[in-house]
């Protein structure tokens, strides 16, 4: 990280049950730039999740206003005056005991948005104490993880030389939970993200540890493609 002239400044937040990648700024200029990009929806964030149930649809978009419900929960409504929007794709895990893996790309940032989106699909996050209480007692954690973030170019205060940058953060180690480090999930992760990394413009970094979330290491497989997951609901 090098010497810090100011305290690290959080740029966004994660739900308490969510692990993974989080951006913090080393300067007020960087924090301001990041806030602008987030408002303009130019930062592409990807999450991965596991669910025990089969979703109502395999891929697509979940959209609707969110309203407070009982016991600290939120619910999706049919209104669209200020909707939460989540794009997703899913796949059944081979040898995953009936689990489905989800790649989620939120277009908005509402409280509990991804958790509510999966609940509305009939496939709540496995182990979620608020939206999947029946599985929470049997699982080590809620299986929702911030997996990747893509930053556009032209912002020297954010990335080296102002180049486009992508950071990947796989769930690893004991804290990740047994299902996130299973062979079935690992195979899905590789098949999902492998094609998104290639010899093209921009920088890619791979976070090797959930603990060292601010220390990134060059990804041995090259730089990021100019586009990810083309032709799918989670394209960027």
C-alpha positions, 0 to 999 in steps of 0.5 A, a space after each residue: 500500500 505504501 505510506 498513507 497520507 490520510 485514513 482509508 476511506 470506505 467507498 461502499 458497503 457490504 451486508 454483514 453476512 457478505 464476504 469478499 471484495 470491498 474498495 477503500 480509497 487512499 485519498 479524498 480525491 480517489 474517494 470522490 472519483 469512486 463515488 461519482 463512478 458508483 453514482 453513474 453506475 460505471 463500476 461493475 460489481 459481481 457477486 457469487 452465491 449458493 442456494 439450495 433450491 432451483 430458481 424460478 428462472 435460470 437467468 435474467 433480471 429481478 426488478 421492483 421496489 423494495 419495502 420493509 417487511 417483518 423482523 428486519 426483512 425487506 421484500 420486493 414489490 410490484 411497483 417500479 417507482 424506484 426499483 432495485 435491479 439485479 441481473 443474474 445467471 445460475 447453474 446447477 453444481 455438479 455433485 453439489 447436493 442440489 445446490 445452484 450457483 449464482 453470478 449476480 450483477 446489481 445495477 443498484 445498491 439497495 439494502 439486502 438487495 441481492 438477498 431479497 432478489 434470490 428470495 423472490 426467485 424461490 432460491 434464497 441464499 443458503 445459510 442466510 439467517 434472515 431469508 433462509 432461516 431453515 438452512 441457517 442453523 445447518 450452515 457455517 455462513 450465508 453463502 454470498 460473496 463479493 467476487 469481482 469489481 471492474 473499474 473503467 479507465 481514465 481515472 489516474 487517481 484510481 488505477 495505475 496510469 488511469 488504465 481499466 482495472 479488474 480485481 477478482 476475489 475468490 472465496 478461499 480459506 476456512 472462513 469461506 465455508 466448506 461449500 465455497 471451497 468444495 470441488 463443485 464450486 471451484 469448478 464452477 468458479 473456474 468455468 465462469 471466470 476463466 473466459 473473462 481473463 485474456 490478453 487484452 487492454 486493462 489490468 487484472 489483479 487476483 486477491 489471493 486472500 480474504 484476509 489481505 483484502 487490500 493486497 492484490 497480486 498480478 493475475 498470471 493469466 493476463 489482462 482483462 477482456 474489454 467485455 465480460 459475459 457478452 450476450 448474457 444478462 450479466 454482461 459488462 
